């Protein structure tokens, strides 16, 4: 009965903590909405440069996604909104931060309630709090790889459209209509931004921000230079597409040559945990000495550090950039 009461109390405490943080960091969203409505209604006087910058900020994003205090604090370290956009996640940055904090608090409270040592609580809380960031980075890498595979075909499609007499904007629209996500979605967005009056240079810069790809930056640079100096853009796009395909061939050869090293690294890193759980199943008391004896705790700490160092060294050896 006591354990049930403790669990319920912990749940209520975590819910109250998250709700309190949400109320504290809600931010000046109401004032921002009022300012935006005044600008749209024409009742404000945007004469100074600061007023124009404020107008651009207010008109650039949806009303429900105005940055709050928490997001502004995190933006000093990195652009969380851009990171979520690169991963194709529609969750608001503030909600994402609440999820991370909630997981961290729940993990730390679970360790304390479970009767485990107190020093394990911060490690567990931090690990669970960082877990959503790992998911975001995984989805970001997945989108970037898919975009890179589709890019040569998209460049060739734009080059064929230019040779057929279409404009560059029509080539963007053709890529958006004919190709799948993510490259179709991104090129469609760039085409729509250009139609809404945004200069092509700014639209291309926004595209390279949403998709951090080196070949895409080459393409954007080629487009900007061609508009300023002239030249055969279709031929340039064909050459960029050819270079991207050749890079993929070299990357495939490198992956084949380093396959043995990557497999050896997986086996070496997975062997200690597998042996640990195997020994736990065969002789539980023998394994628990690592957690009860002070020397055993030191051995576990050293083993964890060596595992991390070994993983970083193996990754450095097999990760050859092309």
Residue, then its C-alpha position, 0 to 999 in steps of 0.5 A: x500500500x505504501x509503494x502505491x501511495x509513493x508512486x501516485x505522489x511521484x506522478x502528481x509531483x511530476x505532473x505539477x512540476x511540468x505544469x508549473x514550468x509550462x506556465x512559467x516559460x509560456x513567454x510573451x505570446x499574447x503580446x506577440x499575437x497582438x503586435x502581429x494583428x496590429x501590423x496586419x490591420x495597418x494600425x501600427x507605425x513600422x517606421x524604424x528599422x527595429x519595427x521592420x525587423x519585428x514585422x518580419x519576425x511576426x509574419x514569418x511564423x505561425x501564431x502558435x509557434x512564437x518563441x518563448x523564454x525557454x526556447x530563447x534560452x536554448x537558442x543561445x546554444x543551438x537552433x532547436x527549431x531548425x534542428x527539428x525542421x531538419x528532422x521533419x518533426x512538426x512538434x514545437x520546440x517548447x513541447x520538445x523541451x518539456x518532453x525531455x525534461x519530463x523524461x529526465x524527471x520521471x527517470x530520476x524519480x523512478x530510480x529513487x522509488x525503485x530503491x536503487x542508489x541515489x547516484x544512479x538517479x542523475x545518470x538515468x535522468x540525463x540519459x532519458x532526457x537526452x534520448x529524444x535528441x538522439x531520435x531527432x539526430x537519427x531522423x535528421x540523418x535519415x532525411x539527409x541520406x534520402x535527400x542525397x540519394x534523390x539529388x542527382x535525379x532531381x538535378x538531371x530533371x531540372x537540367x532537362x526542363x531547362x533544355x526544354x525551354x522551361x524556367x528554373x522555377x518550373x524545374x523546381x515545380x517539376x521536381x516537387x510534382x514528380x519526385x517523392x519526399x523529402x526532395x519533392x517536399x523541399x523543392x515544392x516549398x522553395x518554389x512556393x516561397x519564390x512565388x510568394x515574393x521571396x527572392x530566389x537567393x533567399x529561398x535557396x539559402x533557406x533550402x540549404x538550411x533545412x537540408x544540410x547537404x554539401x552537394x545541395x550547397x554546390x547547386x545553390x551556389x551554381x544557381x546564384x552565380x548563373x543568375x548574376x554572371x550568366x552561363x549554361x545552367x543545364x550543363x552545370x547541373x549535369x556536371x554536379x549530378x555526375x559528380x554526386x553519382x561518382x561520389x556515391x560509387x566511391x562511398x559504396x566501395x569504401x563501405x565495402x572495404x570497411x565492412x569487416x572493421x565495422x562488423x568487428x567493432x559491433x562484435x567487440x562492443x556487444x560482447x561484454x554486455x552479452x557475457x554480463x547478462x549470460x553470467x547473470x543468468x547462470x550465477x546471479x550472486x556472482x555477478x551482483x558482487x560487481x554492484x555490492x563490492x567497492x572494487x566491483x563498482x570501480x571495475x564497472x566504471x572503468x569498463x564503461x569508460x573503456x567501452x566508450x573510448x573503444x567505440x569512438x576509436x573504432x568509429x574514427x577508423x571506419x568512418x572515412x569521409x568521401 
